[in-house]
């Protein structure tokens, strides 16, 4: 994925924007895998949340920092997982609305079986079954983020 992203953003001064908090580990690994590194590459973060426990709330809370300037930039939005698609779609629309020259979406995990809005990632690491996953940045109520792997959370933990 890193080589493909690097090729696609060659000569475009890309701005890689990670969604906190879940995507921070994937963004770090993806950024380190960009080869060759596109000239002018910058990294920033936004906050978005839509989960309460194991369920998507249906609404998305966004926080775009004042320091985030996307005007005329080619933006790569990095997500940990695209599930219903609401968060990714809302974020891509917000970035485009803020004047980005282009917005593409990269995700570690894609869960198309849960999609409720039209949202297709441009870059996908793996397709994910309809299970609640944690680790590698993803959490359940703030727990399990630091696991060095992605695992399925047993329903007995959250039932």
N, C-alpha and C positions, 0 to 999 in steps of 0.2 A: 504494500500500500504506500509506503514512504517514497519509493522510487516513482510510482505513478503520480502521486501528489506533487513531488518535486518537478517532474516533467510538465505537468499541467500548469504549474505556477511559475515556470521559468520566465524571467523577465517581467514579472508582474508585481514585485514588492508585496508579497502576500501578508495578510494579517490573519494569524491563526488565533481563533477565539474559542477558549474552552468553557464549557458549562460547569460551574461549580455546584456541588462539590464532587460529584461522581466521576467526572471525566479527567480529573487532574493527573492520574497515573497514566491513563491511555494517551493523553495529550503529550506528556513528557516523553513517553516511548515513541510516539509518532513523530514528534519534532526531532528527536535524535536520529530517527531513521530516514529523514529527508536527505537524499543524496542524488545529485549534489544539492547543497543548501541553496534555495532560491535567494538571490541577492535582495537585500532589504527586508527580509523576513522579520516580522515582529510577532510577539505573543501577548495576549491579554485574556481577561476572563470576564464572564458575566455570571450572574446568579439567576437560577430559575428553579422553581419547585412546583410540583403538582401532586406529590404523593403524601398520603397520610397512612402510615403503617405500610401495608402491602397493596393498597388500592389507590388508583389514580383518582384524584378529587374531581376531575373534570374541568377545573379551572387552573390557570397557570399564573403564578406570581413571578414577575420579572424585575430584575434590578440591573440596569445598564449603568456602569460607573461613568461619572462625568468625564473622566480621563479617556474613555474609549472613543476614539475618533475614527469612524469608518468611511467618511466621505471620500469618494473616488478610489477606495481601496478594494482589492480583490480579497474577499473574506472567506476563510475556511472555518466553518463552525464545527467544533468537535464535541460530540456527545458520547456518553458512556453507553447508552442504550436508547433506541427509538422503539417505543412501545405503541401507545395509542397514536403517536405522531403529533399530538397537540403542542407539546413543548417545543419540539423542533420546528414545527410550522410557525408558531408564534414568534420564535426567535429569528428565524430566517426573514419573516415579514418585517420585524422590528429593525433588523440590520439593513435590509433593503430600503426601508422607509427612512433610515438615517443617512441614506446617500451612498451606500456601498456600490461600487462598480459592478460587482458580482458577488453572489453568496452561494457557496456549495456546502454540502453537509457530509461529514465523515463520522461514522459511528463504529464503536467496537462491536456492539451487538445489535442486530436488527430482529425485531419480533413482529413480523408482518401479520401474524394471526390475530393480533390484538389491535390492529390499526382501525381507527374510527374517523380519521381525516386523511385526505390525500397527501402523502408525504413519503417520498422515496429517497433514501440516502444516495449520494453520488459515490461514496466509498464505504464499503462494509467489510468489517473484519470477519464476522461469523453471523449466520442466522441462528437465532435463539429459539428454543421451544417455549411454549407457554408455561413457563415455570418462573417462580420468584427467585432471582439470582442475586448473589452478594459477592463481595470480594473485589479486588483489583480496582478499588475506588467506590464501588457500589455498596450501599448499606441497607440495613433495616433499622429504623429508628436510631441512626447514628452508629450502629454496631457493625462489625465485620469489614469495614472499609479497607483495613490494612492487610487483609488476607492476600497472599501473593498469587492467588488463583481465583477463578470464577467458580462458584459452587452454587448448587440449588439449596435454598433454605427449606428445611423440613417444615411442613405445615404445623407440626406440633409446637414449633417455636412461636408462631403467631396466631394460633387458633384460640 
